[in-house]
């Protein structure tokens, strides 16, 4: 008589699965920083053991800063989700970045400010095709200032949905941010909620949606990248 197969869901396996669900993975752009901090911690430990502890804390902080948690993105049609974790700083009408070639027609701009404690990866707000990617050097003003949208270093993305609706998302460097990472290119097909970039350290992300969109957030409200619905978009120009 054969014995029953041992269950695979052992306490150790359950603990490992729980750890994977609790500790988010790290964005690839953070690996050099974590590796550098780990090497520094080992060197400090050789010199003075308490300094090695501080180096270990720095390593853990770097890994935490570059975290890329899994998100569940709403699948409802005609919405734009938050491209970043943060706090809504402004909801206003503004002309999108000139480098995207959208002309002078104003759009609705929703700005989110990220502190160093927020998740710093950026996510695609709508599914569609990347129509343009444009980087522009600039200043490093405090990202919570309204003029940071015009003056600061930025990377802009224009996405065109299947129905022809155009949405722009702009990564903006902040006071201490000195590096903008963008991993998509013109012509790429992108999915709402997927990670496409990262800003180091402390920054701002602007979302431009067409006039007539129904904005669902207000200044001061917290957003969760890839999950919080920022706006309901008007019907696309190709809709019948």
MOHUUR-V307617 format. One record per residue. N is the residue number from 0. RES is the residue in three letters. PHI is phi in radians with two decimals (NA if undefined). NEAR is the number of other ideal C-beta (glycine too) atoms within 8 Angstrom. Layout:
BEGIN
[[N | RES | PHI | NEAR] [N | RES | PHI | NEAR]]
END
This chain:
BEGIN
[[0 | UNK | NA | 2] [1 | UNK | -1.41 | 3] [2 | UNK | -1.45 | 4] [3 | UNK | -1.17 | 4] [4 | UNK | -1.17 | 4] [5 | UNK | -1.08 | 4] [6 | UNK | -1.14 | 5] [7 | UNK | -1.41 | 5] [8 | UNK | -1.49 | 5] [9 | UNK | -1.37 | 7] [10 | UNK | -0.97 | 5] [11 | UNK | -1.16 | 6] [12 | UNK | -1.15 | 9] [13 | UNK | -1.11 | 9] [14 | UNK | -1.13 | 8] [15 | UNK | -1.12 | 8] [16 | UNK | -1.15 | 8] [17 | UNK | -1.11 | 8] [18 | UNK | -1.12 | 8] [19 | UNK | -1.11 | 7] [20 | UNK | -1.32 | 5] [21 | UNK | -1.50 | 5] [22 | UNK | -1.65 | 4] [23 | UNK | -1.23 | 7] [24 | UNK | -1.17 | 6] [25 | UNK | -1.86 | 11] [26 | UNK | -1.17 | 11] [27 | UNK | -0.96 | 5] [28 | UNK | -1.15 | 9] [29 | UNK | -1.55 | 13] [30 | UNK | -1.05 | 9] [31 | UNK | -1.06 | 7] [32 | UNK | -1.22 | 9] [33 | UNK | -1.15 | 13] [34 | UNK | -1.11 | 8] [35 | UNK | -1.09 | 8] [36 | UNK | -1.15 | 13] [37 | UNK | -1.16 | 10] [38 | UNK | -1.11 | 8] [39 | UNK | -1.07 | 11] [40 | UNK | -1.08 | 14] [41 | UNK | -1.14 | 10] [42 | UNK | -1.15 | 9] [43 | UNK | -1.14 | 12] [44 | UNK | -1.12 | 11] [45 | UNK | -1.19 | 6] [46 | UNK | -1.41 | 6] [47 | UNK | -2.67 | 7] [48 | UNK | -0.96 | 6] [49 | UNK | -1.03 | 6] [50 | UNK | -1.15 | 10] [51 | UNK | -1.12 | 13] [52 | UNK | -1.12 | 8] [53 | UNK | -1.11 | 10] [54 | UNK | -1.11 | 16] [55 | UNK | -1.13 | 9] [56 | UNK | -1.13 | 8] [57 | UNK | -1.09 | 11] [58 | UNK | -1.09 | 13] [59 | UNK | -1.11 | 8] [60 | UNK | -1.14 | 9] [61 | UNK | -1.06 | 12] [62 | UNK | -1.10 | 11] [63 | UNK | -1.20 | 7] [64 | UNK | -1.09 | 10] [65 | UNK | -1.60 | 15] [66 | UNK | -1.13 | 11] [67 | UNK | -2.32 | 10] [68 | UNK | -1.17 | 7] [69 | UNK | -1.27 | 4] [70 | UNK | -2.30 | 10] [71 | UNK | -1.83 | 7] [72 | UNK | -1.59 | 10] [73 | UNK | -1.02 | 8] [74 | UNK | -1.77 | 4] [75 | UNK | -1.06 | 6] [76 | UNK | -1.27 | 4] [77 | UNK | 1.36 | 6] [78 | UNK | -2.19 | 11] [79 | UNK | -2.11 | 12] [80 | UNK | -1.64 | 17] [81 | UNK | -1.09 | 17] [82 | UNK | -1.40 | 12] [83 | UNK | -2.77 | 15] [84 | UNK | -1.29 | 12] [85 | UNK | 2.75 | 15] [86 | UNK | -2.09 | 9] [87 | UNK | -1.11 | 15] [88 | UNK | -1.65 | 9] [89 | UNK | -2.55 | 9] [90 | UNK | -2.27 | 11] [91 | UNK | -2.61 | 8] [92 | UNK | -1.83 | 7] [93 | UNK | -2.70 | 9] [94 | UNK | -1.36 | 7] [95 | UNK | -1.17 | 12] [96 | UNK | -0.91 | 11] [97 | UNK | -1.07 | 6] [98 | UNK | -1.16 | 7] [99 | UNK | -1.48 | 11] [100 | UNK | 1.26 | 7] [101 | UNK | -1.58 | 10] [102 | UNK | 1.46 | 4] [103 | UNK | -1.71 | 4] [104 | UNK | -1.21 | 7] [105 | UNK | -1.21 | 7] [106 | UNK | -2.22 | 14] [107 | UNK | -1.46 | 13] [108 | UNK | -1.94 | 14] [109 | UNK | -1.99 | 14] [110 | UNK | -1.89 | 15] [111 | UNK | -2.07 | 17] [112 | UNK | -1.74 | 10] [113 | UNK | -1.93 | 15] [114 | UNK | -1.59 | 7] [115 | UNK | -1.20 | 7] [116 | UNK | -1.58 | 3] [117 | UNK | -1.45 | 9] [118 | UNK | -1.11 | 9] [119 | UNK | -1.85 | 14] [120 | UNK | -1.42 | 11] [121 | UNK | -1.89 | 14] [122 | UNK | -2.19 | 17] [123 | UNK | -1.18 | 15] [124 | UNK | -1.40 | 13] [125 | UNK | -2.48 | 13] [126 | UNK | -1.38 | 8] [127 | UNK | 2.86 | 12] [128 | UNK | -2.08 | 9] [129 | UNK | -1.27 | 15] [130 | UNK | -1.54 | 8] [131 | UNK | -2.84 | 10] [132 | UNK | -2.30 | 12] [133 | UNK | -2.46 | 9] [134 | UNK | -1.80 | 9] [135 | UNK | -2.39 | 10] [136 | UNK | -1.20 | 4] [137 | UNK | -3.02 | 9] [138 | UNK | -1.45 | 6] [139 | UNK | -2.22 | 11] [140 | UNK | -1.28 | 11] [141 | UNK | -1.01 | 7] [142 | UNK | -1.18 | 16] [143 | UNK | -1.47 | 7] [144 | UNK | -1.40 | 7] [145 | UNK | -1.07 | 7] [146 | UNK | -1.28 | 7] [147 | UNK | -1.07 | 14] [148 | UNK | -1.09 | 14] [149 | UNK | -1.66 | 5] [150 | UNK | -1.73 | 8] [151 | UNK | -1.41 | 15] [152 | UNK | -1.03 | 10] [153 | UNK | -2.67 | 14] [154 | UNK | -2.30 | 12] [155 | UNK | -1.94 | 17] [156 | UNK | -2.28 | 14] [157 | UNK | -1.91 | 14] [158 | UNK | -2.05 | 16] [159 | UNK | -1.94 | 9] [160 | UNK | -1.34 | 13] [161 | UNK | -1.08 | 7] [162 | UNK | -1.62 | 9] [163 | UNK | 1.62 | 10] [164 | UNK | -1.24 | 13] [165 | UNK | -1.89 | 11] [166 | UNK | -2.26 | 16] [167 | UNK | -2.03 | 16] [168 | UNK | -2.28 | 15] [169 | UNK | -2.21 | 15] [170 | UNK | -1.51 | 15] [171 | UNK | -2.16 | 15] [172 | UNK | -1.21 | 15] [173 | UNK | -1.93 | 17] [174 | UNK | -1.09 | 8] [175 | UNK | -1.94 | 8] [176 | UNK | -1.31 | 14] [177 | UNK | -2.34 | 6] [178 | UNK | -2.70 | 7] [179 | UNK | -1.95 | 13] [180 | UNK | -1.94 | 9] [181 | UNK | -2.35 | 11] [182 | UNK | -1.87 | 6] [183 | UNK | -1.95 | 11] [184 | UNK | -2.27 | 6] [185 | UNK | -1.00 | 7] [186 | UNK | 1.71 | 5] [187 | UNK | -1.19 | 8] [188 | UNK | -1.57 | 6] [189 | UNK | -2.19 | 13] [190 | UNK | -2.00 | 7] [191 | UNK | -0.97 | 12] [192 | UNK | 1.63 | 11] [193 | UNK | -1.34 | 9] [194 | UNK | -1.33 | 11] [195 | UNK | -2.25 | 11] [196 | UNK | -2.99 | 13] [197 | UNK | -2.80 | 13] [198 | UNK | -2.18 | 17] [199 | UNK | -2.00 | 10] [200 | UNK | -2.30 | 10] [201 | UNK | 1.38 | 10] [202 | UNK | -2.86 | 14] [203 | UNK | -2.62 | 16] [204 | UNK | -2.28 | 16] [205 | UNK | -1.84 | 13] [206 | UNK | -2.02 | 18] [207 | UNK | -1.86 | 12] [208 | UNK | -2.12 | 13] [209 | UNK | -1.06 | 11] [210 | UNK | -1.04 | 8] [211 | UNK | 1.71 | 4] [212 | UNK | -1.21 | 12] [213 | UNK | -1.68 | 5] [214 | UNK | -1.32 | 10] [215 | UNK | -1.94 | 7] [216 | UNK | -2.23 | 11] [217 | UNK | -2.31 | 6] [218 | UNK | -0.95 | 7] [219 | UNK | 1.68 | 5] [220 | UNK | -1.40 | 8] [221 | UNK | -1.43 | 8] [222 | UNK | -2.09 | 14] [223 | UNK | -2.03 | 9] [224 | UNK | -1.00 | 16] [225 | UNK | 1.44 | 12] [226 | UNK | -2.21 | 11] [227 | UNK | -1.20 | 10] [228 | UNK | -1.43 | 11] [229 | UNK | -1.52 | 14] [230 | UNK | -2.74 | 15] [231 | UNK | -1.71 | 8] [232 | UNK | -1.50 | 15] [233 | UNK | -1.23 | 7] [234 | UNK | -1.08 | 6] [235 | UNK | -1.18 | 11] [236 | UNK | -1.20 | 6] [237 | UNK | -1.68 | 6] [238 | UNK | -1.25 | 7] [239 | UNK | -1.61 | 1]]
END
